[in-house]
Amino acid sequence: MKTVLNILWFLLGGLPLALGYAIAGAILALTIVGVPFAVASFRLASYALWPFGRTVVPQVGAGTGAGIGNVLWFLLAGWWLALLHATSAIALATTIIGIPLAVAELKLIPLALFPVGKTIVPTNSIGLVPVRQYGFTG
């Protein structure tokens, strides 16, 4: 079922959303200061492309730097990204087929608000493998 939902998501908005996050990440990567935010943006792009069957968990060892990065991200981009995801979720929820997609949009809100210090893992591996093995840092 998650494959069907991921294909629907991809066709009905996941690809443009992921491309937007990837372009923003490429722009952020142009400066040294923007690199941690670029990594966070690429993480958002990855999750926005195929959200079903994956979840966001705190990264092992994320500390004060991640907290400061999240505050900056929230002030500069996070709040309006979350607002856009919420608006999209409301629009998607108006149709029967859009309800699971609206849930996926709502799952993107916490990551859009505070992406630094988070990682994305398959839902069936929660608690089985240390988070660092997935290679997502930042």
C-alpha positions as CSV (number, residue, x, y, z in Angstrom):
1,M,0.0,0.0,0.0
2,K,2.9,2.4,0.8
3,T,4.2,1.9,-2.8
4,V,0.8,3.0,-4.2
5,L,0.6,6.0,-1.9
6,N,4.2,7.0,-2.8
7,I,3.4,6.8,-6.5
8,L,0.2,8.9,-6.0
9,W,2.2,11.4,-3.9
10,F,5.0,11.6,-6.5
11,L,2.5,12.3,-9.3
12,L,0.3,14.7,-7.4
13,G,2.9,17.0,-5.9
14,G,5.8,15.2,-4.4
15,L,8.2,15.8,-7.3
16,P,7.7,19.6,-7.5
17,L,8.0,19.8,-3.7
18,A,11.2,17.8,-3.7
19,L,12.6,19.8,-6.6
20,G,11.9,23.0,-4.7
21,Y,13.7,21.8,-1.6
22,A,16.6,20.6,-3.7
23,I,17.0,23.9,-5.5
24,A,16.8,25.7,-2.2
25,G,19.5,23.3,-0.9
26,A,21.7,24.0,-3.9
27,I,21.4,27.8,-3.3
28,L,22.1,27.4,0.4
29,A,25.2,25.3,-0.4
30,L,26.9,28.2,-2.2
31,T,28.0,29.7,1.2
32,I,29.9,28.1,4.0
33,V,27.3,29.3,6.5
34,G,24.5,27.8,4.5
35,V,25.9,24.3,4.2
36,P,24.1,22.9,7.3
37,F,20.9,24.4,6.1
38,A,21.5,23.0,2.6
39,V,21.9,19.5,4.1
40,A,18.6,20.0,6.0
41,S,17.0,21.2,2.7
42,F,18.2,18.1,0.9
43,R,16.9,15.9,3.7
44,L,13.5,17.6,3.3
45,A,13.7,17.0,-0.5
46,S,14.4,13.3,0.1
47,Y,11.5,12.9,2.5
48,A,9.1,15.0,0.3
49,L,9.8,12.7,-2.6
50,W,8.8,9.4,-0.9
51,P,7.2,10.0,2.5
52,F,5.3,6.8,3.0
53,G,7.1,4.0,4.8
54,R,9.6,6.4,6.4
55,T,9.7,8.5,9.5
56,V,11.7,11.3,11.1
57,V,13.7,10.6,14.3
58,P,16.2,12.7,16.2
59,Q,19.7,12.2,15.2
60,V,22.1,10.6,17.8
61,G,24.5,13.2,19.1
62,A,22.7,16.3,17.8
63,G,23.4,19.0,20.3
64,T,23.5,22.8,20.8
65,G,24.6,23.5,17.2
66,A,21.5,21.7,15.9
67,G,19.3,23.7,18.3
68,I,20.8,27.0,17.2
69,G,20.5,25.9,13.6
70,N,16.8,25.0,14.1
71,V,16.1,28.4,15.7
72,L,17.6,30.2,12.7
73,W,15.8,27.9,10.3
74,F,12.5,28.5,12.0
75,L,12.9,32.2,11.9
76,L,14.1,32.4,8.3
77,A,12.1,29.6,6.6
78,G,10.5,27.1,8.8
79,W,7.4,28.9,9.8
80,W,6.3,29.7,6.3
81,L,7.2,26.3,5.0
82,A,5.0,24.7,7.7
83,L,2.2,27.1,6.8
84,L,2.4,26.1,3.2
85,H,2.4,22.4,4.1
86,A,-0.7,23.0,6.4
87,T,-2.5,24.8,3.6
88,S,-1.7,22.1,1.1
89,A,-2.9,19.4,3.6
90,I,-6.3,21.2,4.0
91,A,-6.7,21.4,0.2
92,L,-5.7,17.7,-0.2
93,A,-8.1,16.6,2.6
94,T,-11.1,17.9,0.6
95,T,-11.1,14.8,-1.5
96,I,-11.3,11.1,-0.5
97,I,-8.1,10.1,-2.3
98,G,-6.3,13.1,-1.0
99,I,-6.8,12.3,2.7
100,P,-3.7,10.0,3.0
101,L,-1.7,12.6,1.0
102,A,-2.9,15.3,3.5
103,V,-1.6,13.1,6.3
104,A,1.8,13.0,4.5
105,E,1.8,16.8,4.3
106,L,1.1,17.0,8.0
107,K,4.0,14.7,8.6
108,L,6.3,17.1,6.8
109,I,5.4,20.0,9.1
110,P,7.7,19.1,12.0
111,L,10.6,18.5,9.7
112,A,9.9,21.7,7.9
113,L,9.9,23.6,11.2
114,F,13.0,22.0,12.7
115,P,15.0,19.9,10.2
116,V,18.5,20.2,11.7
117,G,19.5,17.3,13.9
118,K,16.9,14.9,12.4
119,T,17.3,11.9,10.2
120,I,14.9,9.9,8.1
121,V,14.6,6.1,8.6
122,P,12.3,3.4,7.3
123,T,9.4,2.9,9.6
124,N,10.1,-0.9,9.9
125,S,13.6,-0.3,11.3
126,I,12.7,1.9,14.3
127,G,14.6,0.6,17.3
128,L,16.6,-2.0,15.3
129,V,19.6,-0.1,14.0
130,P,21.4,3.0,15.3
131,V,20.3,6.1,13.5
132,R,23.9,7.0,12.4
133,Q,24.0,4.1,10.0
134,Y,21.7,5.8,7.5
135,G,24.2,8.5,6.7
136,F,22.0,11.6,7.1
137,T,23.7,14.2,9.2
138,G,23.2,17.8,10.0
